[in-house]
């Protein structure tokens, strides 16, 4: 188990080191993609071997359970698609003069380092180490957001760094308070931040301190998830980052940050009772849904539209986490996986539209289906996935979340959430219709799709279809993860 966990972490680190020494080459970029495949393979292998058990490595620094495995699979799938597409994307950037060899080298170093940091965040057993890993993703992605070095990209980078730093500082204070509460409850000083130790001492934590710590952690990590009130960085950063990086950030980074809240919630609930974080998650989830739905109705930028859609989905995930039943948590995790794959396809297809038109304005992009069946068709499939249409998995996950809300007696929350989702649905469908089905102008640029991007798009569409037809062995994994998180 430990060897597989270390392979997940060190495969992308090795790829990053090779890119640093050699620079951007086709084979070094391929090595980065293979490191992402390694993460996926290790995740699947761990899932087969771990079953319903939980494993903590010698020394207690790493752990693997059903939630870790689920998140490793999400990271592996999204990272494989994004890093493979990066080969063609960066080659095109170099060809068009949008970056230089030094910029390509930096991208090659940071992209796998980003993947490694997310792997550490989901596999660490110590919430202090988790905090460091989440902070590392902020530092790494700040340089990736500003990859093009334009004025707008630099503004988005600083906004991202400042807002997420405020959030992560609040999470740090929450971590310190949780450590203090665990110490006072009798936990060993050297292990008081370990998740297994915190779970054992959770019922003995001081309720007042645990409540303050839980609130800070919710708002702090919520900033990284893109929840209100620290959500304003998300659209700017995602709209300026290279398309594969936007896919990684939107498709998996937000979910990785939310997985930390899933880890912490049972600990805080045991000390304060179930209503405190439940109320907070519902309020933040509905507020995020409201802001996302309203912004979707007025945005005129394709990448910002996808970013607001990610906010909408994270708001729904927060509401599902508030319910906390086995059905809700399992549906939440299925939603995270399906959203990650579908959003990756959308960002990669949108990236090719951006390269062709040198613009992300929806008004500048029309008639895509007639001009490129691959890009237009992939974007249409990704959008259908995102809209929660059958037979895709988000339809099943949203249906299960709705049922869990009804079973929990949260009819008002369900009605409000469904209304906001309908508004977001209409806005997404309207904007996508303009881009995909509008009349193509006579002087419209050709949409060129590099082979690696085409392969990533086709693989992403195939994965979305397969996941929609059957969740298969994932059903047991997701249900196990829900049970291990204390769901009932």
NUDO-684638 format. One record per residue (C-alpha): y, z, x. Coordinates in nm, 4 decimals. Layout:
N
Y,Z,X;
...
//
This chain:
488
0.0000,0.0000,0.0000;
0.2429,0.0975,0.2727;
0.1707,-0.2233,0.4638;
0.2478,-0.4345,0.1566;
0.5709,-0.2454,0.0954;
0.6775,-0.2932,0.4556;
0.5922,-0.6637,0.4345;
0.8214,-0.6939,0.1302;
1.1071,-0.5391,0.3250;
1.0613,-0.6920,0.6689;
0.9781,-1.0523,0.5715;
1.3378,-1.1249,0.4619;
1.4768,-0.9188,0.7519;
1.2836,-1.1371,0.9988;
1.4158,-1.4495,0.8250;
1.7689,-1.3109,0.8534;
1.7260,-1.2412,1.2259;
1.5893,-1.5915,1.2901;
1.8861,-1.7481,1.1104;
2.1211,-1.5328,1.3183;
1.9681,-1.6477,1.6468;
1.8959,-2.0131,1.5666;
2.1578,-2.0946,1.3041;
2.1194,-2.3044,0.9884;
1.8291,-2.5452,1.0239;
1.5963,-2.6911,0.7663;
1.3036,-2.4890,0.9033;
1.4979,-2.1604,0.9185;
1.6093,-2.2118,0.5586;
1.2465,-2.2801,0.4674;
1.1507,-1.9560,0.6422;
1.3972,-1.7723,0.4169;
1.2320,-1.9252,0.1104;
0.8896,-1.8258,0.2425;
1.0117,-1.4681,0.2888;
1.1013,-1.4640,-0.0811;
0.7540,-1.5979,-0.1622;
0.6160,-1.3091,0.0456;
0.8070,-1.0609,-0.1702;
0.6619,-1.2209,-0.4835;
0.3082,-1.2278,-0.3420;
0.3297,-0.8638,-0.2340;
0.4621,-0.7686,-0.5760;
0.1726,-0.9399,-0.7521;
-0.0818,-0.7878,-0.5110;
0.0631,-0.4409,-0.5571;
0.0515,-0.4903,-0.9323;
-0.3195,-0.5715,-0.9181;
-0.3958,-0.2760,-0.6914;
-0.1711,-0.0023,-0.8336;
-0.2782,-0.0161,-1.1987;
-0.1466,0.2907,-1.3808;
-0.1250,0.5005,-1.0625;
0.1812,0.5919,-0.8575;
0.1821,0.5763,-0.4789;
0.4201,0.7534,-0.2415;
0.4049,0.6544,0.1261;
0.3448,0.9096,0.4023;
0.6761,1.0844,0.4591;
0.7824,1.0207,0.1008;
1.0368,0.7464,0.1787;
0.8742,0.4635,-0.0183;
0.7029,0.4573,-0.3551;
0.5337,0.1992,-0.5706;
0.4563,0.2211,-0.9388;
0.4644,-0.0154,-1.2335;
0.8468,-0.0273,-1.2400;
0.8646,-0.1047,-0.8673;
0.6077,-0.3820,-0.9101;
0.7922,-0.5294,-1.2082;
1.1211,-0.5380,-1.0175;
0.9524,-0.6842,-0.7077;
0.8174,-0.9660,-0.9231;
1.1639,-1.0295,-1.0686;
1.3197,-1.0265,-0.7203;
1.0447,-1.2497,-0.5830;
1.0664,-1.5114,-0.8588;
1.4465,-1.5366,-0.8639;
1.4786,-1.5212,-0.4839;
1.2145,-1.7924,-0.4367;
1.3968,-2.0289,-0.6705;
1.7426,-1.9479,-0.5313;
1.6530,-1.9618,-0.1608;
1.4566,-2.2841,-0.2014;
1.7493,-2.4426,-0.3832;
1.9821,-2.3130,-0.1107;
1.8352,-2.5646,0.1353;
1.9696,-2.8635,-0.0540;
2.2817,-2.6799,-0.1712;
2.4040,-2.5819,0.1772;
2.3122,-2.9231,0.3180;
2.5368,-3.0770,0.0496;
2.8122,-2.8239,0.1297;
2.7984,-2.9288,0.4953;
2.8001,-3.2958,0.4031;
3.1057,-3.2628,0.1771;
3.2928,-3.0418,0.4221;
3.2991,-2.7365,0.1933;
3.1518,-2.5250,0.4719;
3.0951,-2.5517,0.8477;
2.7964,-2.4681,1.0712;
2.9230,-2.1114,1.1205;
2.9528,-2.0665,0.7440;
2.6027,-2.2062,0.6973;
2.4686,-1.9693,0.9666;
2.6347,-1.6722,0.7958;
2.4840,-1.7775,0.4634;
2.1407,-1.8048,0.6252;
2.1733,-1.4539,0.7681;
2.3103,-1.2838,0.4581;
2.0945,-1.4385,0.1827;
1.7618,-1.2907,0.3049;
1.9378,-0.9647,0.4011;
2.0546,-0.9466,0.0387;
1.6947,-0.9839,-0.0797;
1.5768,-0.7139,0.1635;
1.8416,-0.4686,0.0380;
1.7301,-0.5199,-0.3223;
1.3664,-0.4664,-0.2249;
1.4577,-0.1354,-0.0585;
1.6529,-0.0307,-0.3696;
1.3501,-0.0711,-0.5969;
1.0892,0.0665,-0.3529;
1.2722,0.3699,-0.2105;
1.1573,0.7129,-0.3240;
1.4813,0.8845,-0.2212;
1.7918,0.8371,-0.4385;
2.0093,0.8720,-0.1297;
1.8320,0.5753,0.0284;
1.8620,0.3893,-0.3014;
2.2379,0.4509,-0.2971;
2.2623,0.3126,0.0574;
2.0629,0.0026,-0.0426;
2.2826,-0.0647,-0.3463;
2.5935,-0.0213,-0.1311;
2.4414,-0.2636,0.1220;
2.4115,-0.5272,-0.1501;
2.7844,-0.4881,-0.2151;
2.8764,-0.5385,0.1501;
2.6412,-0.8355,0.1943;
2.7352,-1.0171,-0.1242;
3.1068,-0.9678,-0.0581;
3.0775,-1.2185,0.2288;
2.8637,-1.4495,0.0154;
3.1137,-1.4475,-0.2723;
3.3847,-1.5556,-0.0286;
3.1618,-1.8231,0.1250;
3.4034,-2.1127,0.0612;
3.7012,-1.9146,0.1969;
3.9395,-2.0462,-0.0649;
4.2230,-1.8304,-0.1970;
4.0454,-1.7830,-0.5302;
3.7187,-1.6904,-0.3583;
3.8911,-1.4335,-0.1367;
4.0682,-1.2802,-0.4365;
3.7348,-1.2527,-0.6188;
3.5790,-1.0957,-0.3087;
3.8408,-0.8236,-0.2817;
3.8264,-0.7529,-0.6524;
3.4485,-0.7230,-0.6286;
3.4629,-0.4930,-0.3258;
3.7322,-0.2636,-0.4658;
3.5840,-0.2200,-0.8141;
3.2235,-0.1827,-0.6997;
3.3314,0.0587,-0.4247;
3.4952,0.2802,-0.6859;
3.1775,0.2682,-0.8898;
2.9484,0.3358,-0.5960;
3.1717,0.6275,-0.4909;
3.1198,0.7809,-0.8347;
2.7454,0.7253,-0.7970;
2.7625,0.9019,-0.4599;
2.9283,1.2064,-0.6192;
2.6581,1.2063,-0.8873;
2.3902,1.1923,-0.6169;
2.5449,1.4877,-0.4338;
2.5604,1.6920,-0.7540;
2.1989,1.6113,-0.8358;
2.1013,1.7232,-0.4854;
2.2940,2.0485,-0.5362;
2.1240,2.1091,-0.8714;
1.7798,2.0445,-0.7205;
1.8516,2.2856,-0.4330;
1.9594,2.5554,-0.6775;
1.6395,2.4969,-0.8750;
1.4323,2.5690,-0.5641;
1.3499,2.2204,-0.4381;
1.2968,2.1923,-0.0588;
1.6194,2.0872,0.1136;
1.4631,1.7945,0.3013;
1.3025,1.6517,-0.0136;
1.5517,1.7420,-0.2848;
1.6574,1.3785,-0.3321;
1.3038,1.2392,-0.3560;
1.2300,1.1021,-0.7013;
0.8905,1.2702,-0.7272;
1.0401,1.6082,-0.6280;
1.3337,1.5691,-0.8677;
1.0910,1.4868,-1.1482;
0.8903,1.8018,-1.0723;
1.2013,2.0240,-1.0782;
1.3886,1.8373,-1.3535;
1.3343,2.0953,-1.6261;
1.4819,2.3669,-1.4006;
1.8040,2.1846,-1.3130;
2.1292,2.3433,-1.4304;
2.2197,2.1540,-1.7529;
2.5941,2.1517,-1.6834;
2.5598,2.0146,-1.3308;
2.2934,1.7670,-1.4403;
2.5179,1.6455,-1.7229;
2.8080,1.5833,-1.4835;
2.5781,1.4166,-1.2309;
2.4220,1.1986,-1.4998;
2.7609,1.0871,-1.6290;
2.8813,0.9925,-1.2819;
2.5596,0.8075,-1.2031;
2.5730,0.6189,-1.5339;
2.9307,0.5023,-1.4842;
2.8830,0.4437,-1.1093;
2.5708,0.2317,-1.1244;
2.6974,0.0856,-1.4527;
2.9795,-0.0700,-1.2500;
2.7203,-0.2565,-1.0442;
2.5367,-0.3588,-1.3610;
2.8568,-0.5012,-1.5080;
2.8950,-0.2475,-1.7883;
3.2334,-0.1555,-1.9321;
3.4742,-0.0219,-1.8011;
3.4071,-0.1513,-1.4455;
3.2976,-0.4973,-1.5565;
3.5990,-0.7047,-1.4553;
3.4607,-0.8027,-1.1128;
3.1590,-0.9789,-1.2537;
3.3066,-1.3011,-1.3909;
3.5322,-1.3529,-1.0878;
3.2585,-1.2941,-0.8318;
2.9925,-1.4989,-1.0075;
3.2294,-1.7879,-1.0642;
3.3264,-1.8124,-0.6955;
2.9934,-1.7482,-0.5221;
2.7658,-2.0413,-0.4273;
2.5347,-2.1282,-0.7166;
2.2155,-1.9821,-0.5578;
2.4016,-1.6579,-0.4807;
2.5345,-1.6432,-0.8377;
2.1730,-1.6843,-0.9514;
2.0633,-1.3931,-0.7333;
2.3501,-1.1709,-0.8431;
2.3271,-1.2480,-1.2129;
1.9513,-1.2990,-1.2353;
1.8335,-0.9965,-1.0407;
2.1031,-0.7789,-0.8752;
2.2330,-0.6502,-1.2078;
1.8768,-0.5618,-1.3108;
1.8052,-0.3906,-0.9783;
2.1099,-0.1686,-1.0276;
1.9984,-0.0916,-1.3822;
1.6509,0.0033,-1.2602;
1.8165,0.2947,-1.0777;
1.9450,0.4239,-1.4115;
1.5939,0.3898,-1.5542;
1.4675,0.6086,-1.2680;
1.7363,0.8721,-1.3162;
1.7339,0.8940,-1.6967;
1.4069,1.0938,-1.7362;
1.5281,1.3458,-1.4757;
1.8642,1.3999,-1.6449;
1.7043,1.4036,-1.9920;
1.4659,1.6819,-1.8882;
1.7631,1.8972,-1.7868;
2.0196,1.8104,-2.0551;
1.8149,1.6866,-2.3482;
1.7711,1.3246,-2.4595;
2.0990,1.2803,-2.6475;
2.3469,1.2890,-2.3565;
2.2514,0.9720,-2.1686;
2.1355,0.8074,-2.4905;
2.4866,0.8365,-2.6332;
2.6435,0.7143,-2.3108;
2.4144,0.4116,-2.2882;
2.4748,0.3149,-2.6512;
2.8531,0.3425,-2.6180;
2.8655,0.1476,-2.2909;
2.6100,-0.1059,-2.4155;
2.7974,-0.1830,-2.7367;
3.1342,-0.1940,-2.5569;
2.9898,-0.4377,-2.3022;
2.8437,-0.6537,-2.5773;
3.1812,-0.6598,-2.7545;
3.3788,-0.7585,-2.4446;
3.1222,-1.0219,-2.3441;
3.1115,-1.1787,-2.6912;
3.4915,-1.1960,-2.7139;
3.5276,-1.3436,-2.3643;
3.2602,-1.6038,-2.4353;
3.4673,-1.7350,-2.7249;
3.7710,-1.8075,-2.5044;
3.6385,-1.8912,-2.1570;
3.6771,-2.2477,-2.0351;
3.4756,-2.2147,-1.7120;
3.1021,-2.2821,-1.7009;
3.0180,-2.0205,-1.4347;
3.2353,-1.7553,-1.5983;
3.0581,-1.8331,-1.9234;
2.7238,-1.7603,-1.7593;
2.8649,-1.4397,-1.6084;
2.9807,-1.3144,-1.9478;
2.6381,-1.4016,-2.0823;
2.4900,-1.1741,-1.8159;
2.7207,-0.8967,-1.9357;
2.5947,-0.9524,-2.2887;
2.2328,-0.9246,-2.1786;
2.2970,-0.6125,-1.9690;
2.4677,-0.4538,-2.2690;
2.1560,-0.5188,-2.4758;
1.9387,-0.3794,-2.1960;
2.1493,-0.0610,-2.1917;
2.0995,-0.0184,-2.5668;
1.7232,-0.0655,-2.5294;
1.7179,0.1963,-2.2514;
1.9011,0.4361,-2.4830;
1.6189,0.4114,-2.7379;
1.3724,0.5030,-2.4649;
1.0465,0.4392,-2.6509;
0.7528,0.2600,-2.4914;
0.8228,-0.0497,-2.6999;
1.1932,-0.0498,-2.6076;
1.1391,-0.0052,-2.2326;
0.8586,-0.2619,-2.2170;
1.0764,-0.5093,-2.4103;
1.3680,-0.4302,-2.1800;
1.1630,-0.5160,-1.8712;
1.0328,-0.8389,-2.0273;
1.3928,-0.9247,-2.1132;
1.5003,-0.8634,-1.7533;
1.2337,-1.0983,-1.6174;
1.2954,-1.3738,-1.8727;
1.6723,-1.3478,-1.8313;
1.6391,-1.3618,-1.4522;
1.4411,-1.6863,-1.4562;
1.6480,-1.8525,-1.7277;
1.9812,-1.7548,-1.5726;
1.8663,-1.8843,-1.2329;
1.7920,-2.2248,-1.3848;
2.1348,-2.2289,-1.5499;
2.3264,-2.1371,-1.2348;
2.1357,-2.3868,-1.0208;
2.1929,-2.6670,-1.2722;
2.5551,-2.5604,-1.3110;
2.5930,-2.5679,-0.9342;
2.4989,-2.9367,-0.9267;
2.7558,-3.0064,-1.1975;
3.0147,-2.8245,-0.9891;
2.9276,-3.0227,-0.6755;
2.9497,-3.3539,-0.8635;
3.2807,-3.2815,-1.0393;
3.4336,-3.0455,-0.7807;
3.5197,-2.8302,-1.0805;
3.3672,-2.5645,-1.3046;
3.5972,-2.6338,-1.6006;
3.3968,-2.7079,-1.9149;
3.6561,-2.9709,-2.0144;
3.5815,-3.1675,-1.6944;
3.2040,-3.1770,-1.7469;
3.0722,-3.3937,-2.0302;
2.7749,-3.6144,-2.1097;
2.5481,-3.4441,-1.8563;
2.2218,-3.5285,-2.0345;
2.2979,-3.9005,-2.0286;
2.3951,-3.8922,-1.6612;
2.1156,-3.6708,-1.5262;
1.8097,-3.5946,-1.7348;
1.6916,-3.3399,-1.4805;
2.0127,-3.1366,-1.4659;
2.0919,-3.1807,-1.8348;
1.7363,-3.1070,-1.9454;
1.7026,-2.8043,-1.7171;
2.0360,-2.6667,-1.8355;
1.9311,-2.7184,-2.1986;
1.6025,-2.5332,-2.1435;
1.7787,-2.2499,-1.9614;
2.0283,-2.2216,-2.2442;
1.7554,-2.2129,-2.5095;
1.5863,-1.9362,-2.3090;
1.9136,-1.7448,-2.2910;
1.9877,-1.7872,-2.6604;
1.6577,-1.6190,-2.7449;
1.5022,-1.9115,-2.9266;
1.1257,-1.9267,-2.9761;
0.8865,-1.9734,-2.8070;
1.0650,-1.8278,-2.5038;
1.0226,-1.4658,-2.3956;
1.3745,-1.3441,-2.4772;
1.2980,-1.4130,-2.8443;
1.0054,-1.1692,-2.8231;
1.2007,-0.9121,-2.6200;
1.5003,-0.9135,-2.8558;
1.2711,-0.8872,-3.1561;
1.0963,-0.5868,-2.9987;
1.4288,-0.4225,-2.9091;
1.5490,-0.4719,-3.2672;
1.2295,-0.3160,-3.4001;
1.2604,-0.0192,-3.1637;
1.6212,0.0388,-3.2779;
1.5105,0.0322,-3.6412;
1.2202,0.2699,-3.5720;
1.4599,0.5100,-3.3944;
1.6913,0.5214,-3.6972;
1.9737,0.3391,-3.5190;
2.0384,0.0855,-3.7934;
2.4160,0.0859,-3.7406;
2.3724,0.0183,-3.3682;
2.1242,-0.2606,-3.4471;
2.3579,-0.4245,-3.6988;
2.6544,-0.4096,-3.4606;
2.4538,-0.5462,-3.1685;
2.3089,-0.8314,-3.3746;
2.6543,-0.9299,-3.5007;
2.7915,-0.9464,-3.1467;
2.4863,-1.1403,-3.0251;
2.5431,-1.3969,-3.3017;
2.9048,-1.4401,-3.1868;
2.7890,-1.4881,-2.8275;
2.5170,-1.7295,-2.9443;
2.7706,-1.9463,-3.1246;
3.0096,-1.9529,-2.8282;
2.7364,-2.0463,-2.5802;
2.5967,-2.3174,-2.8051;
2.9428,-2.4667,-2.8649;
3.0366,-2.4823,-2.4970;
2.6979,-2.6141,-2.3870;
2.7085,-2.8810,-2.6552;
3.0367,-3.0085,-2.5145;
2.8947,-3.0346,-2.1636;
2.5514,-3.1726,-2.2406;
2.6033,-3.3961,-2.5427;
2.9640,-3.5108,-2.5145;
3.0496,-3.8709,-2.4376;
3.0342,-3.9471,-2.0665;
3.3569,-4.0989,-1.9308;
3.3300,-4.4398,-1.7663;
3.4432,-4.3027,-1.4292;
3.2232,-3.9932,-1.4398;
3.0843,-3.8997,-1.0959;
2.7159,-3.9309,-1.0231;
2.5227,-3.6043,-1.0386;
2.3085,-3.6024,-0.7251;
2.0214,-3.3520,-0.7145;
1.8689,-3.2706,-0.3727;
1.4897,-3.2536,-0.3659;
1.4757,-2.8782,-0.3077;
1.7148,-2.8096,-0.5967;
1.5114,-3.0401,-0.8205;
1.1935,-2.8537,-0.7255;
1.3562,-2.5168,-0.7988;
1.4810,-2.6389,-1.1374;
1.1397,-2.7733,-1.2378;
0.9659,-2.4553,-1.1190;
1.2139,-2.2388,-1.3086;
1.1660,-2.4365,-1.6284;
0.7864,-2.4157,-1.5886;
0.8048,-2.0393,-1.5296;
1.0221,-1.9931,-1.8399;
0.7794,-2.1928,-2.0522;
0.4763,-2.0070,-1.9147;
0.6379,-1.6677,-1.9714;
0.7353,-1.7690,-2.3238;
0.3883,-1.8880,-2.4189;
0.2204,-1.5694,-2.3004;
0.3229,-1.2599,-2.1091;
-0.0461,-1.2320,-2.0111;
-0.1253,-0.9606,-1.7580;
0.2402,-0.8544,-1.7544;
0.1988,-0.6846,-2.0927;
-0.0103,-0.4023,-1.9492;
0.2183,-0.3713,-1.6460;
0.5321,-0.3414,-1.8604;
0.3705,-0.0910,-2.0956;
0.2524,0.1168,-1.7983;
0.6032,0.1137,-1.6511;
0.7452,0.2339,-1.9817;
0.4938,0.5194,-1.9949;
0.5686,0.6254,-1.6381;
0.9399,0.6441,-1.7222;
0.8665,0.9072,-1.9816;
0.8870,0.6766,-2.2835;
0.7071,0.7858,-2.5985;
//
